[in-house]
Structure formats: C-alpha cells, structure tokens
Amino acid sequence: MRETGLEALEAGLARDLAYLNYPPENWVRPQQSTDGRHVYDVVIVGAGMCGLTAAFALLRAGIANIRIVDNSEPGFEGPWVTYARMNTLRSPKHLTGPAMGLPALTCRAWFEARFGAAAWEALDKIPRTMWMDYLRWYRRVLNLPVENDVTVQTIEPYGDLLGLEIDGASEPCLTGKIVLANGRDGVGGLRIPAFANNLPRACWNHSKDDIDFDALVGKRVAVLGASASACDNAAVALETGAGAVHMFVRRADLPRINKFKGVIYPGFTHGFPTLNDEWRWRLLHYALDQGVAPPQDSMLRLKCHPNFALHLGSPWHRVETVGDEIEIETPKGIHRFDHLILATGFTVDADKRAELAGLTDKILLWGDRIDAPSDRTSQDLARFPYLGPAFEFMETEPGAAPHLRHIHCFNYAATLSHGVVSGDIPNVSEGAQRLVEGIARDFFAADRAYHFQQLQDYDELELLGDEWIDADAVLEKTPSG
Ligand SMILES: Cc1cc2nc3c(=O)[nH]c(=O)nc-3n(C[C@H](O)[C@H](O)[C@H](O)COP(=O)(O)OP(=O)(O)OC[C@H]3O[C@@H](n4cnc5c(N)ncnc54)[C@H](O)[C@@H]3O)c2cc1C
C-alpha cells in the first residue's frame, strides 16, 4: 500500500530519530524515598508547547524517568483552542518552534505532508487551531507520556526531594526536580484592575475566561486594552453579533512595533542570559515599555465593522454600575455598556500561584537584586523571579530553602533572567536545550560519587588480550643456543 504524505513523514522522522540513537539510555542514578516509594527524576507540570518540548529534550538527553501532567483534557492544552481567539498565529509561519533541530518535526514538514508544498507557499500565517493539531501530532509522534486531567495542587519539600500534591492523592508524588511549564501565568495570575472587585462578576470577563459570546449578541461591549488579545476578543464579539464594541486604550497612540520580534536572533538568544543584571533589565524594560503592537490582521479584522470604535488616550477613571448598565468615565467622556472584557493580561507574581503557596517568601526576585524605579514596567519586572542558569528558582538567603533550586521555571516568568526562550514559539527549542543541559549538569554533579563508582565498576572489555603478541615474552619463551 502507498504511504500517505503523513505516514511517509512519520517513517522518515522515526528513521532520523533512530540515526540519532533516540532514545539514549537513561543514565541518571535511580532514587527511592526512605520509605521505598518511586521517585521521578523530573515531573513536568504542564503539557503545552513548553512542557512537550522540555519532555522531548529530557528524553533526548537520557533523562527518562519523567512524568508529565496537565490539567486540561487531551489535546486542549494551552490557549490555542481554549481562550486564544485570533484566526491565525501572531508569529510568522517560518519559525521552527519545538522541532529541536529536526526538520521532519517542524510544523512546516507536518503541514506539507498533509497539504503539499504549494499550499505552504500560499499560506500567510498558520491557522490557530492548526497549530494545536500540530502540537497534538508532535506529542503523538514522539510518544510523549502525557497524563491529562491531572492537576498539581501544591509543591512542597519532602526531605531532600520534592513532593507534589496531585488531585488529592493520599500521598504526594515524589521527584528530584520539577519543571514548571504551566503557561503564561505559571508564576502569576490574571491582571484584574481593582475596579472589577466592585462590579457584579456577571458583567465582566477577563480575556482568558471562557466567554459566552452568544450572550453578548445585541449588547454593548467595552474592551479594555490594546493587546492582540483585546483585538481578538473584540473581533469575536463583533463577529458573533454584539450590538457595539468599543475598545479603550490608555496610551495616546497604539504601539506600532513589536520589539519582541526584533530579538529573535542567535546573539540575543544565547547572549542575553550571560549579561549582567543591569543590561538584562535595561533590554527587557525597554522592550516591554514600548508596548507590543497587535498584529495588523487583528486590527483589520475590526476595521470592517461599523459598530466598532477605538478610544485612544482613554484610561478608565471611574467604572460603576448604574441600574443595569456599566458606566465608564474616561478623560474624554462618559460611556455606558452592558458588558466588559478586560484584556489586561497577566501578572508575574508567585504569591498568586496556589501550587507555590508556602514557598514564595524564600524565592529570590529581581526586586531583591535591583533597586527598581517606581514606573509601572519596573514595578512589574521587580516581581519576576531571579533564576539561575537552568531556570531554577534561587533563595533569598543561601541555605534558607535549598529545595527551590530543584524547581525550574520554564515559562514566561523566566524572560527577565533568560530572554525570550520559554513562552513564545520562536526559541522554545533553544530554551528547552538550555534547561535540560542545566538539569543534566545538576544530576551529574549531585551524584558525582555515584558516577565515580560507576566509572570504577565499568568493565566492558575493548580488548581480550589475545589481539597482539608481546615480542619480548615470545623471546623469553624461545630456548637459547
Ligand atoms: C492568546 C495567546 C495567543 C498567543 N499567540 C502566540 C503566537 O501566535 N505566537 C507565539 O509565538 N506565541 C504566542 N503566544 C505565547 C505562547 O506561545 C503561548 O502562551 C504558549 O501557549 C506558551 O506555551 P506554554 O507551554 O508555556 O503554556 P501553555 O500552552 O499555556 O501550557 C501550559 C499548560 O499547563 C497546564 N497547567 C497549568 N497549571 C497546571 C497545574 N497546576 N497542573 C497541571 N497542569 C497545569 C495548563 O492547563 C496548560 O495546558 C500566545 C499566547 C496567548 C495567551
């Protein structure tokens, strides 16, 4: 039977992996708890793009005793088919994302195998839901052992190990290390403006919510924010039949540039984490402070709706319910709406993360290292964790919480320490490689005595002793005279 394009790709990928001797043998010292329970070497929390890439990188590095869990149902990890509402990816199609250097593992290879090279040429950007299909394929074809519908509730030290409380299991899951691949708000939460606390919960959503857009048909909707998500949510409201959608932006003008697209080159990727604190702070503060322009297609998706309005230079000074309406006051006037969508993004703030409760007061933050100025961007950055070279948390006081160095923060919160390698598509492979090299270094160094013993015990013979003839020995045996 003739192979389909996808079958041929998968066969080729399997061959490539075999050529690369994948999977290599596990080399990490097996551990047991004092009470004889299984101990994983690494538990990855989150099986979105970062978690999957980290899992593959670990397996490629011979770190095989891993567990990877995600609280979503299978195939619905991350934002792509849940709360992301753009039609296509925001990033360009040529990025190789989680492919880890393997051409057959790229989204392009997968797409071409299904639809042909001409279709790829004709494609502008990758459709959003197709990216999720690609990640599903990535997981399947690499046979990554993801467990879905599993929630990590808390993380605690457990002797020299870490314990994860999972879905109320009677005993914690034990591991040497944890990789937090738990997403954009993985060390933080939703950014909710204070006024929302005084409004009935039913009259507003955050853009990450599962929004009932059908309930907004014919309604007047206000969207707060200028981000890509603000545009996408406004667009879905309009396309579903909202009566009017008004988008309010604090800045006097929309950012026109996405500075983060200007940092996608190897010098930045590899050089950034080697810079001193001042330089890393300066670069990231600048890029964030400039604001991120929403993609052009997101803006154009709005422009064709006559019932869409954009209000620049319009921070919300007062928001309150008046009868059945929500009244919003900006420097430019008063508006009334039926529903609000807060596209106000996410914060980095370990205190907001239930999994880390009890650990956070000892986590070193950038604000402990830098005297942060009072501007909004600096205050945000001050709450980022100050991570070590393998994305590991560090302690506020040496020795105060040694277990923290075994929790590796492979998510957006690593950006100030490591650059853009643990959240967006472009450099996630480079990030995973850096993470795994660090984890491998840690395991080896911690178990150096074991590895020395392994070396001493290593006795695979290369030579049996009968491959040569000792000329002197022959002479000695030869009778003289
Ligand atoms: C709306 C939106 C659009 C984006 N579009 C682009 C784009 O076009 N291009 C680009 O480069 N980047 C984009 N990004 C940024 C980035 O690529 C995505 O956020 C991407 O999903 C990051 O992958 P991740 O693995 O870090 O997080 P996620 O994909 O969010 O995966 C994290 C997973 O961890 C799980 N999890 C969290 N906590 C727990 C727990 N306690 N127990 C078990 N599981 C848990 C979550 O359910 C989730 O499945 C976008 C981000 C958003 C939010």
The ligand as an SDF file (V2000), in Angstrom:
LIG
                    3D

 53 58  0  0  0  0  0  0  0  0999 V2000
   -3.9190   34.1800   23.3840 C   0  0  0  0  0  0  0  0  0  0  0  0
   -2.4940   33.8680   23.1250 C   0  0  0  0  0  0  0  0  0  0  0  0
   -2.0080   33.8190   21.8360 C   0  0  0  0  0  0  0  0  0  0  0  0
   -0.6660   33.5560   21.5880 C   0  0  0  0  0  0  0  0  0  0  0  0
   -0.2080   33.5160   20.3040 N   0  0  0  0  0  0  0  0  0  0  0  0
    1.0960   33.3160   20.0800 C   0  0  0  0  0  0  0  0  0  0  0  0
    1.6090   33.2860   18.7550 C   0  0  0  0  0  0  0  0  0  0  0  0
    0.8940   33.4430   17.7950 O   0  0  0  0  0  0  0  0  0  0  0  0
    2.9390   33.0790   18.5720 N   0  0  0  0  0  0  0  0  0  0  0  0
    3.7820   32.8840   19.6290 C   0  0  0  0  0  0  0  0  0  0  0  0
    4.9710   32.7060   19.4270 O   0  0  0  0  0  0  0  0  0  0  0  0
    3.3140   32.8850   20.8880 N   0  0  0  0  0  0  0  0  0  0  0  0
    2.0130   33.1050   21.1320 C   0  0  0  0  0  0  0  0  0  0  0  0
    1.5580   33.0960   22.4240 N   0  0  0  0  0  0  0  0  0  0  0  0
    2.5220   32.9240   23.5140 C   0  0  0  0  0  0  0  0  0  0  0  0
    2.9020   31.4450   23.7730 C   0  0  0  0  0  0  0  0  0  0  0  0
    3.3560   30.8250   22.6080 O   0  0  0  0  0  0  0  0  0  0  0  0
    1.7380   30.6510   24.3240 C   0  0  0  0  0  0  0  0  0  0  0  0
    1.3130   31.2270   25.5280 O   0  0  0  0  0  0  0  0  0  0  0  0
    2.0930   29.1820   24.5670 C   0  0  0  0  0  0  0  0  0  0  0  0
    0.9100   28.5060   24.8570 O   0  0  0  0  0  0  0  0  0  0  0  0
    3.0870   29.0110   25.6880 C   0  0  0  0  0  0  0  0  0  0  0  0
    3.2530   27.6460   25.9210 O   0  0  0  0  0  0  0  0  0  0  0  0
    3.3880   27.0710   27.4020 P   0  0  0  0  0  0  0  0  0  0  0  0
    3.6460   25.6440   27.2870 O   0  0  0  0  0  0  0  0  0  0  0  0
    4.3350   27.9370   28.1480 O   0  0  0  0  0  0  0  0  0  0  0  0
    1.9780   27.3530   28.0900 O   0  0  0  0  0  0  0  0  0  0  0  0
    0.5650   26.7100   27.7980 P   0  0  0  0  0  0  0  0  0  0  0  0
    0.4510   26.3900   26.3700 O   0  0  0  0  0  0  0  0  0  0  0  0
   -0.4260   27.6320   28.3970 O   0  0  0  0  0  0  0  0  0  0  0  0
    0.5850   25.3360   28.5970 O   0  0  0  0  0  0  0  0  0  0  0  0
    0.5870   25.2950   29.9880 C   0  0  0  0  0  0  0  0  0  0  0  0
   -0.2230   24.0920   30.4210 C   0  0  0  0  0  0  0  0  0  0  0  0
   -0.0400   23.8940   31.8260 O   0  0  0  0  0  0  0  0  0  0  0  0
   -1.2660   23.4570   32.3640 C   0  0  0  0  0  0  0  0  0  0  0  0
   -1.2360   23.7010   33.7990 N   0  0  0  0  0  0  0  0  0  0  0  0
   -1.1260   24.8760   34.4420 C   0  0  0  0  0  0  0  0  0  0  0  0
   -1.1260   24.7000   35.7590 N   0  0  0  0  0  0  0  0  0  0  0  0
   -1.2280   23.3700   35.9730 C   0  0  0  0  0  0  0  0  0  0  0  0
   -1.2910   22.5600   37.1440 C   0  0  0  0  0  0  0  0  0  0  0  0
   -1.2270   23.0850   38.3620 N   0  0  0  0  0  0  0  0  0  0  0  0
   -1.4010   21.2190   36.9940 N   0  0  0  0  0  0  0  0  0  0  0  0
   -1.4570   20.6590   35.7610 C   0  0  0  0  0  0  0  0  0  0  0  0
   -1.4050   21.3840   34.6260 N   0  0  0  0  0  0  0  0  0  0  0  0
   -1.2900   22.7190   34.7320 C   0  0  0  0  0  0  0  0  0  0  0  0
   -2.2900   24.2920   31.6110 C   0  0  0  0  0  0  0  0  0  0  0  0
   -3.5830   23.7690   31.6500 O   0  0  0  0  0  0  0  0  0  0  0  0
   -1.7110   24.2780   30.2070 C   0  0  0  0  0  0  0  0  0  0  0  0
   -2.2390   23.2290   29.4250 O   0  0  0  0  0  0  0  0  0  0  0  0
    0.2150   33.3360   22.6730 C   0  0  0  0  0  0  0  0  0  0  0  0
   -0.2810   33.3730   23.9760 C   0  0  0  0  0  0  0  0  0  0  0  0
   -1.6150   33.6220   24.2020 C   0  0  0  0  0  0  0  0  0  0  0  0
   -2.0850   33.6490   25.6300 C   0  0  0  0  0  0  0  0  0  0  0  0
  1  2  1  0
  2  3  1  0
  2 52  2  0
  3  4  2  0
  4  5  1  0
  4 50  1  0
  5  6  2  0
  6  7  1  0
  6 13  1  0
  7  8  2  0
  7  9  1  0
  9 10  1  0
 10 11  2  0
 10 12  1  0
 12 13  2  0
 13 14  1  0
 14 15  1  0
 14 50  1  0
 15 16  1  0
 16 17  1  0
 16 18  1  0
 18 19  1  0
 18 20  1  0
 20 21  1  0
 20 22  1  0
 22 23  1  0
 23 24  1  0
 24 25  2  0
 24 26  1  0
 24 27  1  0
 27 28  1  0
 28 29  2  0
 28 30  1  0
 28 31  1  0
 31 32  1  0
 32 33  1  0
 33 34  1  0
 33 48  1  0
 34 35  1  0
 35 36  1  0
 35 46  1  0
 36 37  1  0
 36 45  1  0
 37 38  2  0
 38 39  1  0
 39 40  1  0
 39 45  2  0
 40 41  1  0
 40 42  2  0
 42 43  1  0
 43 44  2  0
 44 45  1  0
 46 47  1  0
 46 48  1  0
 48 49  1  0
 50 51  2  0
 51 52  1  0
 52 53  1  0
M  END
$$$$
